[in-house]
């Protein structure tokens, strides 16, 4: 796959994605070398680098690269198609991700300030500061530990469900299932971020949930995940919530 991409383009974009993996991701598109998207699922921001000239587009003289991005600028959120070379690509990528980061930094009436505050607090406690944590996955033992943790969380949180909190508990269970399915595809800190969102939803709902699923698990979580002292095969405790 990577050998189907021009080398210079590969070097520039791979470096960019690794440096900004906390707020962007990418998806496969048959018409582009790269389709980079805002990690926020409610966002329509994207950056595409096409394999060939898009239909109905005329730029003279023909550029080395055809790029489509949204938003166009900080002041115009409409998409735009631009031609350019690798120097221009570097500048456009930097400007584009800067806009996303500025949006993410603004506390808005459209956000849930309480949920955001809880999530930021958990993330600050559990974020992994290794150099590779934003783009390398957890190792196999860590992934097995996390899968076990999430499976037990999913099963045991059901007992707290009632008519008043059914919606939020169902949402937590759904988030937990999705994270469990994605574990092998995410970097270490991507996993931590998604997990701390789940914890934030639990804390907003009830301190009982935090006591059972976070406070009681904290020691084991630090041992197996944050400090990476993992060796479940040698008899270390593995049934975190059982």
Backbone as CSV, one residue per row, in Angstrom:
resi,resn,N_x,N_y,N_z,CA_x,CA_y,CA_z,C_x,C_y,C_z
1,UNK,0.827,-1.213,0.000,0.000,0.000,0.000,0.862,1.264,0.000
2,UNK,1.840,1.326,0.924,2.637,2.544,1.020,3.501,2.761,-0.218
3,UNK,3.846,1.661,-0.925,4.681,1.798,-2.110,3.882,2.239,-3.344
4,UNK,2.599,2.488,-3.135,1.759,3.075,-4.177,1.666,4.591,-4.013
5,UNK,2.351,5.112,-2.994,2.332,6.543,-2.694,3.704,7.129,-3.000
6,UNK,3.784,8.293,-3.666,5.086,8.921,-3.891,5.854,9.085,-2.586
7,UNK,7.147,8.784,-2.619,7.953,8.736,-1.398,7.920,10.046,-0.625
8,UNK,8.091,11.164,-1.298,8.101,12.466,-0.623,6.769,12.727,0.068
9,UNK,5.685,12.379,-0.610,4.352,12.544,-0.030,4.187,11.654,1.192
10,UNK,4.646,10.423,1.098,4.571,9.485,2.214,5.308,10.026,3.430
11,UNK,6.518,10.545,3.221,7.318,11.075,4.328,6.620,12.240,5.010
12,UNK,6.066,13.158,4.231,5.436,14.354,4.791,4.177,14.008,5.571
13,UNK,3.302,13.202,4.961,1.991,12.960,5.566,2.081,12.004,6.753
14,UNK,2.920,10.979,6.656,3.055,10.055,7.788,3.580,10.782,9.024
15,UNK,4.547,11.650,8.839,5.091,12.441,9.950,4.002,13.347,10.531
16,UNK,3.231,13.963,9.667,2.157,14.855,10.104,1.112,14.100,10.920
17,UNK,0.703,12.928,10.444,-0.321,12.156,11.153,0.182,11.724,12.526
18,UNK,1.414,11.243,12.603,1.962,10.813,13.889,2.041,11.966,14.885
19,UNK,2.394,13.142,14.410,2.538,14.302,15.294,1.193,14.841,15.774
20,UNK,0.114,14.509,15.069,-1.196,15.078,15.402,-2.266,14.021,15.627
21,UNK,-1.833,12.816,15.979,-2.748,11.689,16.105,-3.773,11.889,17.222
22,UNK,-3.523,12.829,18.123,-4.473,13.089,19.204,-5.762,13.720,18.703
23,UNK,-5.732,14.374,17.538,-6.942,15.071,17.077,-7.370,14.713,15.656
24,UNK,-6.602,13.884,14.957,-6.975,13.496,13.598,-6.849,11.991,13.423
25,UNK,-7.496,11.487,12.384,-7.346,10.097,11.989,-7.455,10.059,10.466
26,UNK,-7.529,8.883,9.888,-7.618,8.807,8.435,-8.498,7.633,8.038
27,UNK,-8.940,7.641,6.809,-9.717,6.517,6.290,-9.269,6.215,4.865
28,UNK,-9.549,5.012,4.400,-9.157,4.579,3.068,-10.169,5.086,2.050
29,UNK,-9.659,5.680,1.000,-10.497,6.183,-0.089,-9.788,5.842,-1.400
30,UNK,-10.460,5.146,-2.294,-9.817,4.674,-3.516,-9.344,5.808,-4.422
31,UNK,-9.900,6.999,-4.259,-9.543,8.119,-5.136,-8.435,9.006,-4.575
32,UNK,-8.005,8.746,-3.357,-7.002,9.614,-2.724,-5.809,8.808,-2.227
33,UNK,-4.659,9.491,-2.152,-3.516,8.915,-1.459,-3.797,8.905,0.037
34,UNK,-4.369,10.010,0.511,-4.725,10.154,1.917,-6.045,10.902,2.033
35,UNK,-6.902,10.422,2.929,-8.069,11.176,3.367,-7.959,11.287,4.879
36,UNK,-7.573,12.457,5.350,-7.363,12.703,6.778,-8.605,13.409,7.313
37,UNK,-9.080,12.983,8.469,-10.311,13.560,9.013,-10.134,13.950,10.473
38,UNK,-10.951,14.896,10.883,-11.029,15.293,12.283,-11.515,14.100,13.091
39,UNK,-10.872,13.831,14.216,-11.240,12.690,15.044,-12.604,12.874,15.717
40,UNK,-13.041,14.103,15.848,-14.354,14.394,16.414,-15.429,13.871,15.462
41,UNK,-16.224,12.920,15.927,-17.220,12.285,15.056,-18.342,13.231,14.646
42,UNK,-18.479,14.360,15.326,-19.506,15.333,14.955,-18.992,16.348,13.936
43,UNK,-17.719,16.232,13.574,-17.083,17.203,12.686,-17.100,16.733,11.232
44,UNK,-17.190,17.707,10.315,-17.110,17.424,8.882,-15.782,17.892,8.286
45,UNK,-14.794,18.188,9.115,-13.508,18.684,8.620,-12.682,17.518,8.041
46,UNK,-12.068,17.745,6.902,-11.272,16.708,6.259,-10.176,17.343,5.406
47,UNK,-9.211,16.507,4.994,-8.107,16.941,4.137,-7.795,15.779,3.197
48,UNK,-8.014,15.982,1.906,-7.819,14.923,0.912,-6.679,15.288,-0.042
49,UNK,-5.866,14.288,-0.355,-4.808,14.437,-1.368,-5.113,13.425,-2.462
50,UNK,-5.520,13.913,-3.619,-6.022,13.040,-4.682,-4.904,12.352,-5.455
51,UNK,-5.220,11.176,-5.988,-4.283,10.443,-6.839,-4.191,11.061,-8.230
52,UNK,-5.288,11.657,-8.688,-5.297,12.314,-9.993,-6.253,13.500,-9.946
53,UNK,-6.261,14.291,-10.987,-7.090,15.495,-11.033,-8.571,15.133,-10.899
54,UNK,-9.272,15.751,-9.938,-10.713,15.504,-9.812,-11.465,15.983,-11.051
55,UNK,-12.555,15.326,-11.348,-13.375,15.735,-12.486,-13.883,17.164,-12.308
56,UNK,-14.040,17.846,-13.424,-14.598,19.214,-13.462,-13.728,20.250,-12.746
57,UNK,-12.448,19.923,-12.546,-11.524,20.868,-11.925,-10.464,21.260,-12.946
58,UNK,-10.291,22.553,-13.115,-9.286,23.045,-14.070,-8.366,24.033,-13.368
59,UNK,-7.096,23.664,-13.236,-6.084,24.527,-12.643,-4.917,24.598,-13.621
60,UNK,-4.544,25.801,-14.003,-3.480,25.971,-14.992,-2.363,26.842,-14.421
61,UNK,-1.103,26.392,-14.570,-0.682,25.095,-15.098,-1.021,23.970,-14.127
62,UNK,-1.131,22.712,-14.617,-1.484,21.592,-13.739,-0.495,21.465,-12.577
63,UNK,-0.980,21.409,-11.345,-0.082,21.325,-10.182,0.408,19.903,-9.949
64,UNK,1.392,19.786,-9.091,1.899,18.475,-8.704,0.856,17.708,-7.906
65,UNK,0.132,18.406,-7.019,-0.851,17.779,-6.144,-2.192,18.484,-6.237
66,UNK,-3.267,17.696,-6.152,-4.620,18.247,-6.040,-5.121,17.948,-4.632
67,UNK,-5.510,18.990,-3.930,-5.884,18.892,-2.519,-7.286,19.455,-2.316
68,UNK,-8.091,18.750,-1.536,-9.392,19.281,-1.113,-9.427,19.284,0.400
69,UNK,-9.845,20.407,0.969,-9.876,20.478,2.428,-11.082,21.251,2.916
70,UNK,-11.469,20.942,4.106,-12.540,21.653,4.790,-12.176,21.705,6.269
71,UNK,-12.173,22.895,6.865,-12.622,24.169,6.319,-11.574,24.828,5.413
72,UNK,-12.046,25.794,4.655,-11.148,26.536,3.772,-10.170,27.371,4.583
73,UNK,-10.687,28.142,5.531,-9.880,28.977,6.425,-10.571,29.041,7.788
74,UNK,-10.010,29.772,8.706,-10.653,29.987,10.005,-11.977,30.720,9.855
75,UNK,-12.103,31.536,8.819,-13.288,32.364,8.635,-14.279,31.812,7.623
76,UNK,-13.933,30.706,6.991,-14.790,30.130,5.952,-14.757,28.611,6.104
77,UNK,-15.880,28.026,6.570,-15.893,26.590,6.843,-16.311,25.762,5.633
78,UNK,-16.431,26.381,4.476,-16.769,25.644,3.262,-15.536,24.908,2.737
79,UNK,-15.721,23.835,1.950,-14.573,23.118,1.381,-13.967,23.875,0.204
80,UNK,-12.717,23.531,-0.114,-12.041,24.171,-1.234,-11.067,23.169,-1.855
81,UNK,-10.906,23.231,-3.174,-9.916,22.416,-3.870,-8.774,23.315,-4.312
82,UNK,-7.550,22.883,-4.008,-6.359,23.700,-4.231,-5.298,22.843,-4.923
83,UNK,-4.507,23.459,-5.778,-3.347,22.797,-6.348,-2.087,23.262,-5.639
84,UNK,-1.062,22.431,-5.629,0.168,22.858,-4.975,1.276,21.834,-5.068
85,UNK,2.430,22.193,-4.488,3.576,21.293,-4.431,3.771,20.843,-2.989
86,UNK,4.883,20.172,-2.703,5.091,19.636,-1.365,5.303,20.733,-0.315
87,UNK,5.916,21.829,-0.697,6.085,22.940,0.243,4.720,23.502,0.642
88,UNK,3.858,23.686,-0.348,2.516,24.200,-0.067,1.710,23.188,0.740
89,UNK,1.879,21.905,0.444,1.174,20.857,1.197,1.514,20.944,2.678
90,UNK,2.783,21.092,2.993,3.204,21.213,4.391,2.505,22.372,5.080
91,UNK,2.459,23.499,4.404,1.822,24.691,4.978,0.325,24.478,5.163
92,UNK,-0.331,23.896,4.163,-1.775,23.685,4.235,-2.144,22.696,5.333
93,UNK,-1.363,21.642,5.496,-1.621,20.677,6.568,-1.501,21.340,7.942
94,UNK,-0.464,22.146,8.113,-0.244,22.834,9.385,-1.387,23.794,9.696
95,UNK,-1.820,24.550,8.693,-2.924,25.492,8.885,-4.221,24.754,9.203
96,UNK,-4.449,23.657,8.497,-5.699,22.904,8.671,-5.799,22.308,10.079
97,UNK,-4.751,21.638,10.542,-4.821,21.022,11.865,-4.821,22.086,12.960
98,UNK,-4.230,23.243,12.692,-4.260,24.341,13.653,-5.697,24.806,13.899
99,UNK,-6.496,24.830,12.858,-7.908,25.219,12.995,-8.637,24.210,13.882
100,UNK,-8.411,22.921,13.642,-9.055,21.886,14.454,-8.669,22.032,15.922
101,UNK,-7.394,22.270,16.188,-6.926,22.401,17.573,-7.520,23.633,18.249
102,UNK,-7.702,24.695,17.484,-8.321,25.892,18.055,-9.777,25.624,18.426
103,UNK,-10.501,24.930,17.554,-11.879,24.544,17.877,-11.904,23.696,19.149
104,UNK,-11.002,22.715,19.223,-10.986,21.803,20.368,-10.659,22.506,21.680
105,UNK,-9.955,23.620,21.604,-9.534,24.327,22.810,-10.602,25.253,23.376
106,UNK,-11.669,25.480,22.612,-12.706,26.427,23.028,-13.818,25.702,23.775
107,UNK,-14.092,26.130,24.995,-15.238,25.616,25.739,-16.489,26.280,25.191
108,UNK,-17.443,25.474,24.765,-18.611,25.998,24.064,-19.898,25.619,24.779
109,UNK,-20.940,26.401,24.543,-22.260,26.074,25.075,-22.804,24.800,24.420
110,UNK,-22.197,24.394,23.296,-22.619,23.169,22.621,-21.983,21.928,23.240
111,UNK,-20.998,22.130,24.101,-20.353,21.019,24.788,-20.993,20.815,26.156
112,UNK,-20.696,19.695,26.757,-21.121,19.417,28.125,-19.944,19.755,29.034
113,UNK,-19.957,20.915,29.702,-18.782,21.334,30.481,-18.442,20.400,31.628
114,UNK,-19.453,19.805,32.250,-19.195,18.896,33.362,-18.524,17.623,32.858
115,UNK,-19.069,17.054,31.793,-18.488,15.847,31.198,-17.067,16.115,30.725
116,UNK,-16.852,17.252,30.067,-15.518,17.603,29.574,-14.517,17.754,30.714
117,UNK,-14.966,18.358,31.809,-14.086,18.557,32.957,-13.661,17.224,33.566
118,UNK,-14.613,16.318,33.722,-14.292,15.000,34.257,-13.322,14.260,33.328
119,UNK,-13.593,14.324,32.033,-12.745,13.607,31.066,-11.321,14.151,31.083
120,UNK,-11.179,15.466,31.099,-9.850,16.081,31.118,-9.083,15.701,32.384
121,UNK,-9.795,15.629,33.497,-9.157,15.265,34.763,-8.658,13.817,34.719
122,UNK,-9.498,12.900,34.258,-9.079,11.504,34.138,-7.915,11.364,33.162
123,UNK,-8.001,12.051,32.038,-6.960,11.931,31.011,-5.614,12.430,31.541
124,UNK,-5.650,13.521,32.294,-4.418,14.066,32.869,-3.762,13.067,33.819
125,UNK,-4.583,12.259,34.505,-4.052,11.266,35.444,-3.486,10.035,34.744
126,UNK,-4.092,9.664,33.614,-3.766,8.383,32.998,-3.032,8.478,31.664
127,UNK,-2.891,9.669,31.103,-2.200,9.796,29.825,-0.785,9.226,29.936
128,UNK,-0.359,8.545,28.893,0.965,7.919,28.878,1.936,8.857,28.175
129,UNK,3.066,9.134,28.801,3.979,10.156,28.283,5.145,9.565,27.496
130,UNK,5.087,8.268,27.196,6.117,7.679,26.333,6.147,8.411,24.994
131,UNK,7.324,8.455,24.379,7.458,9.133,23.086,6.564,8.525,22.017
132,UNK,6.304,7.213,22.128,5.542,6.529,21.086,4.067,6.372,21.411
133,UNK,3.608,6.916,22.531,2.259,6.620,23.018,1.145,7.164,22.127
134,UNK,1.458,8.158,21.297,0.423,8.732,20.440,0.252,7.999,19.119
135,UNK,1.155,7.042,18.833,0.993,6.317,17.570,1.298,4.822,17.657
136,UNK,1.858,4.347,18.783,2.110,2.920,18.944,0.986,2.279,19.776
137,UNK,0.607,1.041,19.448,-0.431,0.362,20.230,0.116,-0.246,21.513
138,UNK,-0.784,-0.683,22.384,-0.384,-1.451,23.557,0.128,-2.818,23.104
139,UNK,0.950,-3.444,23.935,1.422,-4.777,23.576,0.318,-5.807,23.827
140,UNK,0.585,-7.052,23.439,-0.461,-8.082,23.474,-1.017,-8.297,24.877
141,UNK,-0.165,-8.382,25.878,-0.643,-8.598,27.240,-1.493,-7.435,27.741
142,UNK,-1.082,-6.236,27.389,-1.866,-5.065,27.780,-3.240,-5.061,27.105
143,UNK,-3.264,-5.444,25.835,-4.540,-5.508,25.102,-5.463,-6.559,25.716
144,UNK,-4.901,-7.693,26.106,-5.712,-8.727,26.744,-6.257,-8.255,28.089
145,UNK,-5.426,-7.547,28.831,-5.857,-6.986,30.109,-7.010,-5.997,29.902
146,UNK,-6.849,-5.100,28.922,-7.879,-4.097,28.648,-9.174,-4.745,28.165
147,UNK,-9.054,-5.749,27.318,-10.250,-6.445,26.842,-11.001,-7.070,28.010
148,UNK,-10.266,-7.678,28.926,-10.877,-8.280,30.097,-11.560,-7.226,30.975
149,UNK,-10.864,-6.117,31.176,-11.430,-5.011,31.964,-12.736,-4.519,31.355
150,UNK,-12.740,-4.282,30.054,-13.923,-3.755,29.373,-15.062,-4.773,29.353
151,UNK,-14.731,-6.041,29.185,-15.756,-7.086,29.188,-16.462,-7.143,30.529
152,UNK,-15.697,-7.083,31.599,-16.294,-7.112,32.933,-17.062,-5.839,33.256
153,UNK,-16.561,-4.706,32.787,-17.289,-3.444,32.969,-18.647,-3.531,32.278
154,UNK,-18.625,-3.986,31.036,-19.852,-4.114,30.246,-20.867,-5.011,30.941
155,UNK,-20.404,-6.106,31.514,-21.298,-7.060,32.163,-21.805,-6.542,33.509
156,UNK,-20.906,-5.980,34.311,-21.261,-5.623,35.688,-22.017,-4.319,35.829
157,UNK,-21.914,-3.436,34.840,-22.608,-2.149,34.962,-24.112,-2.304,34.763
158,UNK,-24.533,-3.417,34.204,-25.960,-3.655,33.970,-26.768,-3.585,35.259
159,UNK,-26.182,-3.999,36.366,-26.926,-4.045,37.628,-27.299,-2.654,38.131
160,UNK,-26.656,-1.612,37.586,-26.964,-0.245,38.009,-28.050,0.403,37.141
161,UNK,-28.478,-0.284,36.114,-29.447,0.301,35.182,-30.840,0.364,35.800
162,UNK,-31.495,1.517,35.650,-32.879,1.680,36.077,-33.598,2.574,35.069
163,UNK,-34.842,2.879,35.331,-35.627,3.668,34.371,-35.047,5.068,34.160
164,UNK,-34.465,5.626,35.206,-33.959,6.998,35.129,-32.636,7.091,34.369
165,UNK,-31.786,6.091,34.515,-30.457,6.185,33.894,-30.256,5.221,32.726
166,UNK,-31.336,4.602,32.268,-31.216,3.581,31.220,-30.485,4.112,29.981
167,UNK,-30.783,5.343,29.595,-30.178,5.910,28.388,-28.658,6.034,28.529
168,UNK,-28.192,6.596,29.660,-26.758,6.819,29.828,-26.010,5.497,30.048
169,UNK,-26.603,4.552,30.777,-25.961,3.255,30.986,-25.847,2.510,29.648
170,UNK,-26.894,2.577,28.855,-26.852,1.949,27.525,-25.767,2.591,26.668
171,UNK,-25.628,3.908,26.777,-24.589,4.621,26.022,-23.191,4.196,26.476
172,UNK,-23.011,4.040,27.778,-21.721,3.584,28.318,-21.401,2.173,27.828
173,UNK,-22.393,1.308,27.830,-22.192,-0.059,27.351,-21.824,-0.061,25.867
174,UNK,-22.508,0.764,25.088,-22.203,0.869,23.656,-20.778,1.365,23.431
175,UNK,-20.391,2.416,24.167,-19.024,2.947,24.063,-17.983,1.889,24.447
176,UNK,-18.310,1.114,25.473,-17.401,0.077,25.936,-17.214,-1.011,24.876
177,UNK,-18.306,-1.419,24.265,-18.228,-2.428,23.206,-17.417,-1.918,22.020
178,UNK,-17.641,-0.667,21.638,-16.917,-0.089,20.510,-15.422,-0.021,20.799
179,UNK,-15.076,0.415,22.002,-13.661,0.501,22.367,-13.022,-0.886,22.366
180,UNK,-13.730,-1.859,22.884,-13.199,-3.223,22.912,-12.925,-3.725,21.488
181,UNK,-13.801,-3.394,20.568,-13.626,-3.815,19.174,-12.467,-3.084,18.495
182,UNK,-12.154,-1.872,18.975,-11.138,-1.038,18.335,-9.752,-1.141,18.977
183,UNK,-9.632,-1.870,20.068,-8.394,-1.865,20.848,-7.140,-2.086,20.010
184,UNK,-7.185,-3.033,19.103,-5.984,-3.372,18.334,-5.683,-2.367,17.230
185,UNK,-6.599,-1.427,16.999,-6.430,-0.460,15.914,-6.061,0.934,16.415
186,UNK,-5.951,1.107,17.726,-5.732,2.426,18.308,-4.363,2.520,18.970
187,UNK,-3.844,3.743,19.028,-2.614,3.972,19.781,-2.916,3.936,21.280
188,UNK,-1.869,3.901,22.077,-2.034,3.845,23.530,-2.900,4.998,24.042
189,UNK,-2.556,6.214,23.650,-3.297,7.357,24.173,-4.666,7.537,23.531
190,UNK,-4.867,6.975,22.349,-6.221,6.951,21.792,-7.118,6.071,22.651
191,UNK,-6.581,4.945,23.092,-7.342,4.070,23.988,-7.634,4.787,25.306
192,UNK,-6.614,5.418,25.872,-6.793,6.123,27.141,-7.849,7.223,27.000
193,UNK,-7.819,7.945,25.903,-8.792,9.024,25.719,-10.216,8.478,25.661
194,UNK,-10.424,7.417,24.891,-11.765,6.840,24.786,-12.214,6.246,26.124
195,UNK,-11.283,5.640,26.828,-11.616,5.066,28.128,-11.975,6.152,29.136
196,UNK,-11.254,7.263,29.120,-11.558,8.338,30.077,-12.876,9.033,29.747
197,UNK,-13.307,8.977,28.499,-14.645,9.487,28.162,-15.713,8.600,28.803
198,UNK,-15.495,7.293,28.750,-16.418,6.360,29.404,-16.460,6.623,30.907
199,UNK,-15.292,6.784,31.510,-15.245,7.064,32.949,-15.934,8.384,33.291
200,UNK,-15.758,9.381,32.450,-16.399,10.684,32.697,-17.923,10.546,32.697
201,UNK,-18.446,9.758,31.777,-19.896,9.541,31.728,-20.370,8.819,32.986
202,UNK,-19.563,7.877,33.477,-19.927,7.170,34.711,-19.901,8.109,35.898
203,UNK,-18.880,8.974,35.974,-18.782,9.880,37.116,-19.919,10.885,37.129
204,UNK,-20.311,11.350,35.954,-21.432,12.299,35.898,-22.720,11.632,36.341
205,UNK,-22.845,10.361,36.051,-24.057,9.626,36.407,-24.102,9.281,37.889
206,UNK,-22.991,8.746,38.436,-23.024,8.297,39.822,-21.621,8.013,40.342
207,UNK,-21.352,8.428,41.560,-20.069,8.110,42.190,-19.952,6.617,42.483
208,UNK,-21.093,5.926,42.603,-21.048,4.480,42.825,-20.339,3.785,41.664
209,UNK,-20.591,4.282,40.454,-19.966,3.676,39.273,-18.460,3.886,39.292
210,UNK,-18.045,5.086,39.667,-16.614,5.393,39.722,-15.933,4.547,40.790
211,UNK,-16.586,4.399,41.939,-15.996,3.611,43.022,-15.762,2.170,42.589
212,UNK,-16.726,1.595,41.881,-16.592,0.191,41.491,-15.681,-0.005,40.290
213,UNK,-15.812,0.864,39.291,-15.145,0.584,38.024,-13.847,1.369,37.794
214,UNK,-13.565,2.348,38.649,-12.320,3.102,38.489,-11.486,3.067,39.771
215,UNK,-12.049,3.512,40.882,-11.281,3.590,42.126,-10.762,2.213,42.531
216,UNK,-11.645,1.212,42.508,-11.238,-0.128,42.908,-10.240,-0.734,41.926
217,UNK,-10.311,-0.274,40.682,-9.443,-0.837,39.649,-8.135,-0.072,39.486
218,UNK,-8.025,1.065,40.155,-6.920,1.989,39.889,-5.538,1.351,40.084
219,UNK,-5.357,0.645,41.178,-4.051,0.051,41.452,-3.638,-0.928,40.366
220,UNK,-4.571,-1.805,39.985,-4.276,-2.788,38.952,-4.078,-2.116,37.596
221,UNK,-4.842,-1.068,37.349,-4.731,-0.379,36.064,-3.355,0.258,35.914
222,UNK,-2.891,0.917,36.957,-1.552,1.507,36.904,-0.488,0.429,36.736
223,UNK,-0.666,-0.687,37.414,0.321,-1.762,37.352,0.422,-2.349,35.947
224,UNK,-0.715,-2.617,35.348,-0.716,-3.323,34.070,-0.584,-2.398,32.863
225,UNK,-1.105,-1.188,32.965,-1.163,-0.324,31.791,-0.198,0.854,31.883
226,UNK,-0.323,1.673,32.897,0.475,2.885,32.969,1.948,2.570,33.210
227,UNK,2.242,1.699,34.164,3.630,1.348,34.437,4.132,0.214,33.539
228,UNK,3.226,-0.402,32.834,3.553,-1.442,31.854,4.256,-2.646,32.467
229,UNK,4.004,-2.882,33.780,4.594,-4.057,34.432,3.657,-5.234,34.217
230,UNK,3.601,-5.732,32.987,2.619,-6.737,32.620,3.266,-8.088,32.383
231,UNK,2.711,-9.092,33.032,3.109,-10.442,32.701,2.005,-11.368,33.177
232,UNK,0.836,-11.254,32.541,-0.314,-12.030,32.993,-0.076,-13.526,32.858
233,UNK,0.801,-13.892,31.950,1.048,-15.320,31.747,1.825,-15.950,32.899
234,UNK,2.474,-15.110,33.720,3.268,-15.663,34.832,2.508,-15.682,36.138
235,UNK,1.187,-15.430,36.059,0.364,-15.580,37.256,-0.101,-14.274,37.853
236,UNK,0.155,-13.130,37.182,-0.336,-11.871,37.693,-1.835,-11.809,37.655
237,UNK,-2.436,-11.059,38.529,-3.888,-10.959,38.573,-4.406,-10.392,37.270
238,UNK,-5.428,-10.998,36.713,-5.945,-10.588,35.417,-7.422,-10.248,35.450
239,UNK,-8.159,-10.824,36.416,-9.613,-10.658,36.472,-9.941,-9.387,37.247
240,UNK,-9.694,-8.244,36.613,-9.761,-6.952,37.292,-11.101,-6.689,37.949
241,UNK,-12.203,-7.014,37.260,-13.511,-6.677,37.795,-14.353,-7.909,38.126
242,UNK,-13.761,-9.066,38.065,-14.547,-10.255,38.335,-14.710,-10.468,39.837
